[in-house]
Amino acid sequence: MNIPPNILGRASKVKLLVLDVDGVMTDGRIIYGDLGDELKCYDVKDGLGIVLLRHAGIPTAIITAKRSKVVTKRARDLGIRSVQQNMTNKSRALDKLVKKYKCDADEICFIGDDIIDLPVLKRVGLAVAVPNGVPEVIKAAHYMTHNPGGRGAVREITDLILKAQGKWDEVAGRYDK
């Protein structure tokens, strides 16, 4: 994959990855069971990408407009310590992350897919859209993944960040023994 130099430059500065959930970590569908339980499908490769980032010292956070127990569980499974749910003002949530992680907004990568994500996409150093995102988000993004949300888009970006920062061989090498 041929990544433009300006995108590699932006990725080389990332100190925090922030994710939307529905449409980014998942394909955007929500399944309700007969007992009212909510089901979401997550890509395991995306999950390993988040773990690899953590091994490289780059944390991941979640900002989502919806509240869901399954998001809390997935975040816990992946070691994501900052999960902000029920956040309709995602820009305010970003302010909290900037403070918590002591970084500037231009050192953050955010992946989004819908208009509620626009205020954050317009503020971060690496704004990423997924191809299943709405046209306004795709237009506002610095980069659009090849893979759709819930199908490897997050992994595509975690690998991009790790490679741009020269950390890929070290973290991937942990598994090549």
N, C-alpha and C positions, 0 to 999 in steps of 0.2 A: 504494500500500500504506500502510495506516495503522498506524504503529508506536506503541505505548504510550509515554508520556513517560518512565516509569521505565527502559525499555529504551534509549531514546535517551540518557538520562543515563548509564547504564552504558557504552554504546558510546562516548560522548564521552571517557571516561577510559582507553580501551584503548591500551596502549603495545606490546603483543605479542599476536599471534594464534597460538594453538597448535592443531594439528590432529591428530586420529587419522587413520588412512589407510583401512583396510578398513571400508566402510559410510559413510564421510564424504567422503573424496577420491574414493572409488570407490563403486560400487553394492553392494559387499560380496562380489561373486562373484570367485573366483580360478579362472583357467583354466590347466590344466597341459597343455603340449604333449607330443608323443610322446618328445621328447628330454629331458623333465624340466624344460623351461623354464617359468617362471611368467609369466602375462600378466594385466595389470590394465587396465581402461579408465578413463581420466581425462577429465573435461570440460574442454575448452579455455577456456571462459568462466571456470571456476573458476581456471584457471591465470593468465589475464589479471588477474583480481581480485587474486591474490597479487602479481603484478607491480605493479599500481596501488598497492597498500598499500606496497610497498617504495619506490616513487617518492615516496610521502608520508612516508617515514621511519619506517614501522611494519613491523618485521620479522615474519616468520612462522617458526614452528618446528614440528617433527613429533615426536610421541611415539606409537610404535606397539609393540604386543606381539609382532609378527612381524618377522622379518628377511627382507629381500628386496632383491635387486640392482636391481629395477625401481623401487623406492621411492627408492633412492639416486640413480638416474639422473633420475627425475622431479624430485626436490628440486634437483639440480644444474641442470637445465634452467630451473627457476623462480627460482634464486638463493636457495634456502632453505639457510642455512648451519648450522643446528642440527637434526640428525636423530638422534633417539635411538630405535634399533630394539632389539627383543628385550627390551622393558621391561614386565615383568609388574607391577612396582610403579610405576605412573605418577605417584603422588604424590611419590615420591623423584625422579623425572625432572623434575617441576615445580619442586622445590626447586633443582635445578641450573640451570634456566632463570631463576628469580628471581634467583639469584646472578649468572649470566652477563650478563643484560640489566639488572641493577640496577633492578629494578622490584618492586613489591609484587604479591602474588597478585590483589589486587582491581583491578589495572591490566592483567589478562590476560583475554582471551577464549579459551575452549576450546570446540571443537565435538567432540562424542562421540556414540556410538550404542549402546554395550553396557555391561554391568555393570562391566567392568574400568575404565571411564572414570569411574565414580561418585565415587571419592575426589578426583579433580581437579575435576570439575564442582561439587562441594560447597565447593571452596576459592576458585574464581576469581570475579572481579567480574562477568563476563558468561558464564554457562554456557548453552551452546546445544546443543539436540538436533536431530536430523533426524527427519522423520516415519517413516522406516523403522527408527528406533531402538526398543529394548525399552521397555516401559511404565515401568520404574523410572527410566530415563534421562530420558524425557520428563517424568516427574513432578518430577525433581530440577532440571531446567533452568529458567532464567529465561525462555527464549524457544525456540520451535520454528520451524524454517524451514518455508516453504511448499514449497520444492523438496526432493526426496529427496537423500540422499548419492549422489555421483557424477553428479548431474544438476542442478548449479547451486546447491546448498546453500551451498557455500563462497563463491561469488560473491555470493549474497544477503547474506551477512554482511560480506564485504569492502566492498560498496557501502554497507551500513548504517553501518559504522564510519566510512568516509570522509565520508558525508553528515552524520552526527552531529557530526563534528569540523570541519565546514566546509571540507574538503579536496577534495571531489568535483570541483568545477568546475576547480580547478587541475590535478589529475592527469588527468581525463578530457579536458580541453582540449588536452592534448599530442597527442591523436589527431584533433582536429577542425581540421585546418589544410589 
